[in-house]
Amino acid sequence: MLHAVDDDIAPAAPAAIVRQGAGTMGALLHRRYGDPADPGVLVMGVAPRPVAGPDEVVVAVHAANASIGDHHIVTGRPYLVRLSPWGGLPGPKNPIAGAVFSGRVAAVGAAVSGWQVGDAVMGETRCGSFAEFIAVKADVLAPVPKHLSMDEAATVPWAMAAFQGLRDAGGLQAGQRVLINGASGGVGTWAVQIAKALGAHVTAVCSTRNVDLMKKLGADEVVDYSREDFVVGGARFDILFDNIANRSLSACKSVLTRQGTWVGCAGDGGDVLGPFPRMVAVLLTSLVSSQKLTSFMASPNQRDLRALQELTEAHGLRPVLERVVPLKDAAAALHQVGLGHARGQTVIHIAD
């Protein structure tokens, strides 16, 4: 068990996440918006242990993924996040951050079939994974891939952005040439592997220190951005999967074939509107271009999570783990994630 240093109960949360009268659990409480490393933003404490509703499953969390998405929610930046279901005004409405997790089923609701106590599962939900237990809808879960550890499995749902972005938004077909910009990050390292598994010829863009990693993950070609510009060489890619959005749309279009596709999966854009202005620019540009340009946001669902699990098992895909830390060090780890230049993913190890 975690040793709580703050025994205050967090503000009221959605019934699916926290319910009174079922004991307590250790959790990392999201008290206010700010840098995760600032005092009082994320506080180790206790919260009511969740109880399964009729269509819910309670999972004893083994590990949680700490992503740039979690960082946006904890900091409340860009400010548009605060108007979303993940945010809240004037402060966080969800008392426990964290969306992606792995663990074992601890209880099932009366209307749930297909899951049993003890099953190893992974999933993604709106909030609550930085805790010892989480209650989620049964239909957000999938089995843990057989070849992965529970810590590794906690990152798989985060690969949904790469999976849906390449397969659906990009329309990837075997034999196509794919450029992945920002290939060494949490989504990028999955994108390289998934594109190869789907039969693509993959070119990865990364820094010098990650060139060997990209080759190990299966990239056919690697562009070290400190030494060469991926724009040089002209139109030659069927898909540009963009995790950084650090180049102009015209530069991105110049490397695509006439019928090529640019898929934007990220973009900062500042503290107020975030990537929204670029999304508008993408929409307007796509209206007058033979090339397809689309800003993409993953849509987690059980069908695709199971398909991702099967693809991962069939091709032996596995995450790149930059660090694995205990829950008490999650705030510092999430701060590091927010600095950028991630090499794979950060995992919060919560319980064995």
N, C-alpha and C positions, 0 to 999 in steps of 0.2 A: 504493500500500500504506500501511497505517497504521504509524506509528512506535511500537513497543511501549516502554513505560516500566517494565514489570514482566514479566520473562521466566519467571516461575514458571508451571507448568502447573496449571490448575484441578483441583479434586478430580474423581474419576472420575465420568463421566456415562453416561447410557444409550447403548448402542451406536449408536442411530440418530442421535445428535447428534455425538459425538466418537469418533474412532478413532485409534489410534496408527499410525505408519508411512506417513503420506500427506502429509508436509510440515506446515507450520504456517500459521496465519492470524491476523490481528488480531481481537481480540474484547474486549468489555467484560465482565469477569469479575465474577460475583456472589460475593463472599467471605463476607459475613455479613449478617444482618438489620440493618436500620436505615434512617434517612433516606438517600435516595440521595445527598444532598450531603455526608454525613458521610465523613471520610477512612476508607478501607479497606472501605467497603460495596460500591462498584462501582469496579473498578480496570482501567485500560487495560492490556492485556497480549497474550499470544499463547496459542493453544490448538492442538491437533492439527487439521489440516484434515480434515473428514469425507469418508468414502468411501461411495458408494451401495451399499446392500444390494440383493438381487435385486428387491424391489418398491419401491425407493426412487429418488428423484431428488435430486441435489445441485444446489442453486440458488446461484449467485453473487448475493448479496444486494445490491440497489441501495439499498433504503430499508426502514426498519422503523417501525411505529407505536408511539409511547410513550403508553400509555393508563393510566387509573386502575387497571385490572386489573394492569398491570405494576407499578404503585406498590404495590399490596397485596402482591404477591409479593415484591418487593424489601424492603419493610419488615417482612414477616411479620405484618402486622396487617390485619384481626382475627386473633387467634392461631389460629383454626380453619384459616386458610390453611396453617399449618405441618403440619397433619395431612392435607392434600390431596395429590394427585399433583403439584401445582405447587410445593409447599413442601418440607418435610423437617425432621427433628429429628436432632440439636440445632441444626443449621444448614442452609442451603440444599443440597439434593441435586442441583439442576440448576446447573451452573457458569456457564451463560450465560443471562441473562434475555431476555425479548422473545418475543412470540408471533406477531405479524402482520407480514407482509413482502411485498415485491415484488422481482423480480430476473429473471435469465435462467438457463435450464437450463444447467448446466455438465457434467453427466454423468447417465446414466440406468442403472438396474439391468437385469440380464439379462432379468427377467420383465416389464419395463415396456413398455407400448405406448401410443401416443397423444401422447407427448412427445418432442421432439428437442432436441439441443443448440442453444442460441440462442433457444429459445422464451421470450417474455416472459410471466411468470406471477406470480400472487399467491396467498397462502394464509395459513392459520393453523395453528399447532401448539402443543405444550405449552410449549416453551422453545427458546432458541437463536438468535433472529433478530438479536440485537445483536452480530453478527459478520459477517465477510466471506463466509462460506459456511455453508450449513445443509443437512443431509440430512433429507428428510421422505418420508413415504409418498406415492406418486404420486397417491393419491386425495384428497389435501387441497388440490390445486391447481386453479386455473381461469385462463383467459387474462386478461391485462390488458385492461380496456375500451379500445377503440380511441381514444376521445377524451380519455383521461386521460394525464398524464405518469406516469413511474414513481414519482415522489414521491407523487403523488395516489393512485395505485393501491395504495400501501402502507396506505392507510386503509380501503379498500373492505371487506375481511373484517370489520373492526370494526363495519360497518353491519349485520352479521348480527343483532345484538340488536334493532335497529329493524325489520328485515325480518320476522324470525320473530315478534317480539313483536306487531307489528301484524297481520300476515297470519294467523298460526296461533293465538297466545294470545288476540289480540283478535278474530279472525274478521272483520276489516275487509271491508266491502262498499262498493262505489261508492255515493256519495250520503250516506254516514253522516257525522255530525259528530264530529270527533276533537279532544280537548284534549291538548296535549303540554306537560307540566310539566317545566321544565328543558330548554327547546328550544334553547339556545345552546351546549350542550356537545358533546362528540364524538359521542355517540349521538343527542342531540336534533336537531342540524343535519341528520343523515341522516333522522331520523324525520319531520321536516317535509316533506322532499322525497319520501320514499317514500310517505307517506300521500297526498300530492297526486297522485303518479304512479298510485296505486291508486284514485283517484277520490274521495277524501274532501274534506269541507269542514274546513279545519284552523284551529284556534285555538292560537297559540303563547304560552307564558308565559315571559317573560325580563325582564332588567333594562333600564333606559332606554337604555343604550349599544348594545343589540342589537336594538332595535325595527326600525330600518331594514334590518338584516341579515335578520331574519325575513321582512319583506315581500319582500326580494330573493329569498329562497329559495322564495317562493310561498305563505306563510301568508295565509289569507283575513282573519283577524283576529289582533291581537296584544294581549296583556294585559301591561302593564308592572307587575310586582308591587310596585314601589315606590310606585305611585300608585293601584292598585286591587287588589281581592281577587277571584281567579277563582271563589271560592265564591259570591260575590254574583251573583244571577241565577237561582238554582234549577236544577232538573233540566233539562238541555238537551243533554247530550252522550251519544253512543252508546258512546264509548270514551274513557277517560282513560289515556293512556300516561305513566307517572310515572317520570321519571329521577332524582328527588330524594328522594321519600318524606319531605317536610318538613311534611306536613299529616296530621292524624288520618284514620283510615279513615272515620269518620263524616262528616267534611268532604268527603272525596273522593266518598263515596257520594251526598252531597246534590246533586252536580252531574250525576249520571248519570240517564238515563231508567230506567224501571222494570226493563227488561231489559238495561240497560247493563253495560259491562265495565270494570273497573279492572285494568290490567296494571302491576305493579310491577317495574321493571327495575333498581332500585338501592336503596340505603339503607345508612347508616353503622351506627348502632346501638352503636358503641363498639369498644374494642380487643379484647375477649374473644370475645364471641359474634357480633359484627357484626350483620348483618340477620336472624339466625336468630329472635330473639324476635318481630320483626314478621311474619316468614313464618308463625309459629305463629298469631299473631293473625289474619292473613289467612285461614288455613285454617279457624279456628274461626268467624270472622265469616261466611265464605262458606256455612257449613252452615245458617245461619238467614236467608239473604238471597235475594231473588229476583234480585238482581244478581250477576253473576259477578265474583269477585275472585281474582286469580291472581298469585303471585310467579313471575317468569320469569327463566330463565337461558338464554342462547343455546346452541345445539347445532350447532357448525360441521360442515358436510358438503359434499361436492363438488357434489351436486345443487343445493342451495340457493345455493351460491356461484356456480354457473353461472347460475342463475335471477337472482341479484342482479346479476351482470355484464350479463346481457341487459336487465334493467330499467334499469340505469344507462345503457347505450348508447342504448336506445330513447327515453328521456326526457331525455337529456343531463344526468343528475345528476352532481354533482361535490362533493367535500368542501370544507369550510371549513378552511383551514390557518392555525392561529394562529402557528406558527413551524416553520421547517425548520433543523435544526442538524446539525453534523458529529458523528460518533460520539464524539469526544473530549469533547464538551459534553453528552452524553446524560444524565449523572448530574444536572447542574444543571437540565436541561430536565424530567427526570422529577420532580425536587423541586418545580418549578413546577406540574406537573400535579397533584401531591398537595395543593396549596394550595386547589384548587377554583376555581370561577368561570372555567373554561376557556371559550374562545371558539373552538369547533371543535376541531381536533386538532393534535397535535405529531408531527412526522415527524423521524426520525433518518436523515439522508442518509449512506450508507456508502460507496458507490462509483458511478462513472459507468458 
